């Protein structure tokens, strides 16, 4: 499967180089992140921490440079550790509890946004899955994408 095959959705190629703006928000709309341009990377992560944080079998996320985002609204941050011993800040809405974005010690100039918060069915698919060995047995999104761990 080629990259262009993965980018097909309902017969239309997805525009991963979109130069416009898009906004991710929590369920109640109280916390919003507006981004400019395309994400640096779209990925899934099946580590146990992401499974717990999302309440799902994996996280579906998009990484943007800090300079390309604007954040508005009240938020709360929960800091956790990683397998490598570094910190990860999970940022969520204090009203509805939606995990909107995260920042990590290992990603010094990046903000990683929960892709589902864009509520855009044309959002690019994951190009990689991290901690593939920890994914649920039913989750097989590994054909044609990079797998790590």
Secondary structure, 3 states (H helix, E strand, C coil): CCHHHHCEECCEECCCCCCCEEEEECCCCCCEEEEECCCCEEEEECCHHHHHHHCCCCEEEEEEEHHHEEEECCCEEEEEECCCCCEEEEEECCCCCCEEEEEECCEEEEEEEEHHHHCCCCCCCCCEEECHHHCCCCCCCCCCCEEEC
